[in-house]
Amino acid sequence: MFFLEKNKNNNDNFIKIAALLIHAAKIDQDYTNLEKKIIEQTIINLGAKEDDLEFIMKKANEIEENSNQILDFTREVKSLENEKKIKIIETLWKIIYSNKEADIFETNLMRRLGGLLYIDNKTLGDIKEKIKKNIL
């Protein structure tokens, strides 16, 4: 298990985090199977049961499609410890660079998320460079 404690309401936590990740994947208008696999693997690594994954992803997609602002997705992540937020930021950069480049909408999203999640620009940039180096 990555970092979330198991409890009866955990699927709600996983759904909200998955919705944020899906939003990042869709922001360039090209939600790929690779991005979906990165999201699913992250949710499993966070501690979700594989049996619940289809339900989590379905509900996360519904939430993402029916929301018009990223604040709806950041509340869950914002309350996590800094180390845990860093893991989510790493996953977001992996999603963005899964197609080998970041467009202006994706980089703008990450700047906004950095502020909303209280991640400073240096840390955000360091994570970005680490992921780029590993992917590219």
N, C-alpha and C positions, 0 to 999 in steps of 0.2 A: 504494500500500500504506500502510496506516494506521500500524502499528508493529511487527508481528511479522515476524521474519526468516523467509524461506522455507527449509524443510528437509523431510526425509522424514517427520518426526514432527509436522509442523505441524498436520495434521488432528486429532491428539490435543489439541493446545492449543486449537484452534477448537472442538472438541467440548465440552471442559470449560467454556470461556467461554460457549458457547451454552447449556449446561445451566444455568448460573447465571442467564442472562438469561431462559430459559424458566421457571425456578423463580419468578422475580420476576413474570413475566407471569401465571402460574397461581395465585399466592397469593391473589388475590381471587376465585378460582373462575370467572373469565371470561377465558379465553385467546382473544383476538380475532385476526382476520386482520391487522388493523393492527399488533398487537403482533408477530405472526409476521414481518410484512414489515420492521418496525424491526430485529428480531433478525437476519434474513437480510441486510439491508443492512449492518448493523454487522459481521457476520462477513465479508462481501465486503470492506468497507472495511479490515478488519484484515489482509487479504491472502489470504483463501481463494479458491481457484479456483471460478468459478461451476459448473463441471462436478462439483465435489465437494460443493456446497451441500446437495443432497438427502441424501446420505450423512451429512454432518455433522449436519444437523437431525434425521435419524432416530436416530442414535446419541445425540445430546444428549437427545432426548426419552426414550429408553430409560434413560439414566443418571438423569435427573431423576425419572422414575417409580419407579425402584428404589432411590432414596436417601431416607433419612429425616432428614438433617441438612444444613444449608447448608455445613458445613465441607468436605464432599466437593466443593463447587463453587468454594470460595474459594482453594484452594491455588494454582491456576494464576495467578489474578489477583494474589494476595498477593505473588508473586515478581517482579511487573513493577515498573518504575520508577514513581515517583509520578505523573508526567505521564500515563502510560499507564493507571494505575488511575483517574485523574480521568476519562478518556474513557469507561471502563466505567461509572463512577458516573453520568456524564451520560446514557448510554444507558439505564441502569436507571431514572432519573427520567423519561426520555422514555416508556418503557414504562408506568410507573405513571400518568403524566398523560395518556396517549393517550386515556383515557376522560374526561378533564377533571377528575378528582378522585382523591384518594388516601385509601384507607380505613385504619383502624387497623392492620390486618395488614401493609399495604404500608409504612407509615411505621415500624412496628416492625422490619420486615425491613431497611430502610435504616439504621436506628440500629445494628442488630446488624452489618450489613455494614461500616458505617463503622469500628466497633471492630475487626472481624476483618481489615480491609484497611489499618488504621492511617491512616484519614482522619479528621482532627479534625472536631468538630461544626460549627465555623464554616465550614470548607470545604464540608462536606456541605450545610449550610444555604444557603450562597451558590450552590452548583450547583443546588440545588432551586429557589431563587427565579429563577435565570436561565432554567431550563427552563420553569417555570410561566409566566413572562413571555412567553416565545416561543410557548408552546402555547396558553395561555389568552388 
